Amino acid sequence: MTLRTIESLGKLSGTRVLVRCDLNVPLDGEVITDDGRIRASLQTLNELIHAGARVVVLAHLGRPDGTPDAQYSLAPVAQRLSELLGKPVVFASDTVGAAAKSAVGELDDGDIALVENLRFNAGETSKSADERRDFAKKLAELGDAFVSDGFGVVHRDQASVVALAELVPSAAGRLIEAELGVLERLTTDPATPYTVVLGGSKVSDKLGVIEHLLPRVTSLLIGGGMMFTFLAAQGHPVGASLLEADQLDTVRGYLEKARQLGVDIILPSDVVVASGFSADAEHVVRPVDGIEDTRWGAKGIGLDIGPESAGRFAGIIRDSHTVFWNGPMGVFEFPEFAAGTRAVGEALTSVDGLSVVGGGDSASAVRTLGFSDDSFGHISTGGGASLEFLEGKRLPGLEVLGWP
């Protein structure tokens, strides 16, 4: 089987098309602080609008636990979507109730509506397949066809991702097509040298990726909070830095496996050590064998890779032809501890080949630090989904669309 695309749905003019997007954007009150996921949905939505479809957008925001919660309303998203599309977006104040039915019923060809947060209904994420299907049936009443384009949720067996796709003619949108194309390039005969850069807080979040990609890569660069578990596995004291002691043996196993495969696992040689976890904390640069060699001793906490490490990482990245990056190198939200993440981001913009920013905190970091999206080969919208793809896991939201 092959992935069903929009072409498989035939002529769409006058057809009510349900589109599952990932519009789970960060909010500060009602202000959207990063609209990247909304922008990523525009290609599919504009194509359907121009085809004369009556577009009904389905999405979630946050984790409201199955009941309406004003702080998770999609109303600000509807406003921003309208601005980006350059046309009105009708906003329905419920998901499958009177407001949604009225909004959809009033659409003309080429019009678009967004219904309220799907997770305001417990059926969306219910552990019961019957409850998910019951909710999906109510969603199906709002449309004649379904386009799945929320790559960030395709690893979830949820009502609007899987059950709905089984109830009406369904296909993948352009964003999912693009994401799959890039991820397949990362796993099927990638151009070498191939470098994977992993950061973020926990080794445990990245174990599957390391396991699956280690035989495929040239170099694996480790930063972020997870670097301290690797450093501790090599015998370095790490002070109060983030440490998953229960993963030390696993990490030692990966270090040995990499040695046997001839893969370079590159760890930082220096670390920015701070007096505490705060933006204005005192800090010094220390070699990795001297993290506790400060006046804070074992209370010192590593918050970024050091400048020597950042330079080495950047050089390896620039010399690569394929690079996948997931996870910041430090606490980039604090300007004093953002240099390592910035260095990695800048290096990715110079890659002669495919450079992929793997969604989640990495995508947020490059935008926070002022990089434009088009500086990179691809910025994924699906952090968790991207990682599970790279781990070789099944993705139910793709399987229901005919992939692989």
Secondary structure, 3 states (H helix, E strand, C coil): CCCCEHHHHCCCCCCEEEEECCCCCCEECCEECCCHHHHHCHHHHHHHHHCCCEEEEECCCCCCCCCCCHHHCCHHHHHHHHHHHCCCCEEECCCCCHHHHHHHHCCCCCCEEEECCHHHCHHHCCCCHHHHHHHHHHHHCCCCEEEECCHHHCCCCCHHHHHHHHHCCEEECHHHHHHHHHHHHHHCCCCCCEEEEECCCCHHHCHHHHHHHCCCCCEEEECCCCHHHHHHHCCCCCCCCCCCHHHHHHHHHHHHHHHHHCCEEECCCEEEEECCCCCCCCEEEEEHHHCCCCCCHHHCEEEEECHHHHHHHHHHHHCCCEEEEECCCCCCCCHHHCHHHHHHHHHHCCCCCEEEECCHHHHHHHHHCCCCHHHCCEECCCHHHHHHHHCCCCCHHHHCCCCC
